[in-house]
């Protein structure tokens, strides 16, 4: 559906997006994740044709954004982080204006507006001025205008920014519902947002695409956490490497908050199944005091932090080489 090749954008000395290559298939819900300033919004603006790339190409539905920008934009529904709403207009006036701008035939406008309004739960708010709505319902109006013309691709930039917990849950449910008819790209710096609605994650760091994988891959843990008495040393735990196949790096994490005099250690493993029984047998044979042994819960947060650390190391090494 979307094919970006060697996509880059520079602002004088600043390279906001650096040589990104990605293919997004029809029907996917893709999360574009990164810190503020990572290049997420710039990348989306290039996909929509709002910005021209310094280098590279974007094809959407087989159409080149540079060669047929209007043709591409007809296929896209876009809600920027701060949706361009007019507070003095009634919701229905605003949607009729968008229908005209989208060049939807007059005879189809009412039926298509009704369909979009029902999808976004705005039926009771059509005759209200947009400025009187809560932020959650203003977000719904922004999404409503984005889906009005039945887009093939729906792009949402920080769709739950500033919303309260109830509004966030409602918007997440709405996004999943909209994905039944459109390919959806959600840009956010909120990890929980990605975990809640997406099935694929693109991680941008300093304008570079450092990871592109299904969400489930990020939620697969390769660590065991073991709580042992402080009398057990790291050398004792290192014994696990020789006794149990597949144990890798061993790292002290923290004091065990549940047990005085115990510490929690992380043991990385490479097998398909965490060797918890083998580890317990070893602990028993060595008479270690063990508080707990668990497979570490996988989180997108840890995966993202690991990628940030790895990227920072590579960046520092590159700077050293340049200095030399």
N, C-alpha and C positions, 0 to 999 in steps of 0.2 A: 504493500500500500504506500509506504514512505521509504524512499531510498536516498540516503545522504552519503555523498562520497567526497572525501578530502575537504570537509567543510571547515572553513576558517574565517574568523573575523578579527581585524585589527583596527584599533583606534590609535593612530600614530604609533607610539612606542608600546602601547598596551595590546596584547594579544588575548582577546576575551574568549575566543574559541579556537582550538588548535587541532586541525587535521582530524576531525571526527568522521568516522565511518559507521553507519548503522542502517539496518533494515528493520522496519516495523510492519508486521503482517496484519492483515485485516482481522478485526475482532479482538485484538489484544487490548488489555489495559496496562499501559506502560507508565511506570513512575520514573520521572527525571529528578534525581536526588543530588543535592550538593549544598554546600554552605552558601550563604549570601555572597554574591560576587563570583560564584564558580562558573558562570556562563550559561545558566539554565534559560533565563529570559532571552538572552541574545540568540541562543540556538533556536528557541521557539519562534522568535520574530523572523529568523531566516527561513524557517520551514513555512511560515505563513506568507512570506513575500513582503513583509513589512520592512525588513532590512535586506540589502543585497550582501551576499558573502564576499569577502575579499578574495577568497579562493574556494573552489569546489562547486558542486552542483547538488540540487535537491530535486528529486522527482516525486510527485504525489499523484497517485492514480495514473502513472505513465506520462504525466505532463511536467515539463520543466518549469520551475518557479520563475526563472529569469526570462524564459521565452514566452510563457503564457501565464503571467501572474494572475490575471482575472479568472482564467479557467481553473487555476489551482484554488484560488480563494472561494470560488463558488462551491467547492467540495469541503470547505473547512468551516467549523464553528469555533469561535475563539472568545474566551473570556479572560482578559488580562487581569493582573492582580488587583488593580483598581478599575473596576468596570466603568465605562463611560456612560453613567446614568445622569438623567436630568431631574433633579429633585422636584422641580415645580410641575413636571408633567405627570398626568395620571398614568398608571401602569398600562392601560389599554391604548392610550395615545402613543406612548413610547413604542409599544410593540407594533402598532400600525405604521409608525415611522420607519422602524427597522424593516418591516415587510416591504415597504416602498423602496428603501435603499437596497434591499436584496433583490429587487425587481421580481417579486412574486406577483403573478397575475392577480388583478383585483378580485376576480371571481373565486380565487383560492385562498385569499388572505385570511378571511374569518375562520374557515375550517382549520387552517394550519395553525393559527394563533390559539384556537381552542385546544387543539391537540397538544401544543407545547405548554400551555397553561395547566392543563390537567397533569401532564408529566412532571411539572415542577410544583404542583400543589398551590397555585396562585389564584384559584377560582374566586375566593372571597375578597381578593385584593385588587381586582381590575379597576375599580373606580376610585382607588385611593391615590393621592399624590405619592410619588416614589420617596420623597423626602420624609414622609411620616412613617415609613416602614422601618422595622428593626433591621440591623445589619444582616442577620440571617436571611430575611426575606428580600433584601436588596441583592444579596448573592444569588438568590433564586431567580430574580429578575434578570440578572446578568447571564445566568445559565440559560434561561428561557430564550433570550434573544439569540444565544449561540446555537440553539438547536432548532430554531424556528423553520429553517429551510431544509431540514432533514440532511444534515451534513454527513459525509462519509467519514470524516475525521473531526473529533472534538478535542480541542486543546484548552486545558484549564490551568491557569497560573495561580498558584496558592489559593485554591478554591475555598479553604476553610480559615483563611487568615483572619484573626480577630474575633472568631465566633466563640460562643459559650459551648460547654460540653454537649448539651442537648442539640444545638444547632449543628455541631460537627457531626454527630451521629446521623442526623437527618440528611445532611449533604452527602455523606459517604454512601448512605443507602440510595440516594438519588443517582450518584455517579455509577454505581453498579447496575442500576436499572437502565441508564442511558447506554451503557456498554453493550446492551443486547442488540442495539441497532447501529452503533458507531464504533470505530476504533478510537480509543481514548488515550490521551497523553496528559498526565497529571504532573505538574512541576511543583516541587515543594522542598523545604529544608526540614520538614517534620517527619521523623522516622516512622512514627506510629501511623501517619497518613498512608505511607507506602504499604506497610504491613496490612492495613485494613482493607485496601481496595485494589491493589495491583497484583498482577501475576508475573510481571517482568520488571526488572530494575536496571536503569542506566545511571551510573554514578559518575558525576563530573567533579573533578578537582583541578583548580587553576586552569579551567578551560579545556582540560583533557578528559577524554572518556577512558576511565581507568578500569571500569568493570561493566559488563553487559551480560546479565544472566537471569534465569528464572528466579523468582523470589524464593522458592524452596531451597535453592542452592545456598542462599545466604542464611537460611534457617537450619542448616545442618551443622551440628556441633562435632568437633573432633577432640573434645577435652573431657577429662574426668576431674572432678574436684573431690579431694580427700581431706577430711579434717582429722588431724592427729595431734597427740599431746606434744607440747613444746620440747619434751625430752627426745623426740624423734628428729634427727638432724637431716639436712639435705643429703649428706652422704648415705644415710640409711635409705632415703627415698630413691637415690640414684641406683641402688641395688635392683630396683624394679626394672631398669633397662636391661640388665643382664639376665634377670629371671623370667621376664614376661616379654614375649615378642610383640613388637609394635609400639612400645612406649618411647616417646621422643622427649622433647623439652620439658623440664620440670621447673616450675616457677612458684615462689611463695606469693600468695595473693594478699592475705590480711589475717588479723586475729579473728578467731571464730566468735561471733557475737552471741552465740547461744551457749558456749561452753568456755568457762574461764580456764586459762592454761593450755588452750588448744589453738592451732593455726590451720588455715585452709591453704592447701597447695593445689596447683593446676598441673595435670599431667596430660600432655598431648599424646594422641594415639593415631595410628595409621590404618588400622584394620576396619573391616565392615561392621564389626560388633565391638562395643566397648568391653574391655577385659575386666569387668568388675569382679566376677567370681575369682579369677586368678589373683587379683590384687588383694582381695580379702584373705585368700589362703596364705599369701605371702605375709600379710600383716599378722595373721595368727601365728605363723611359724616363727616370726621374729618378735612376738609378744609386744607389738605396738599397741598403744591405746588409741583406738579409732573411734571418733565421734560419728562420722558419716562418710559414705562414698556414693557419689551421684554423678550421672552424666551431666555435664554443665549445660544449662538451658541455652539453646542457640538464640541469638538476637541479631537483628539487622544493625543495631547500635554497635555491637562488638565488631561485626564485619566491616562496617563503615570506618570505625576507629582504626582497625588494623590497616585498611587501605590508606588512610590518612598518614599513618606512621610510615608505611612503606614508601609512599609518594614523597614524603619529606626527606627520607634517607636518600632516595635516588636524586632528588633535587640538590641536596647538599653535596653528594658525590660529584654531580655534574658541575657544580660551581667550583669545587676544588680542582677538577680537571681543567676548567676554563682558566682558572687563576694560574695554574702551572704552565 
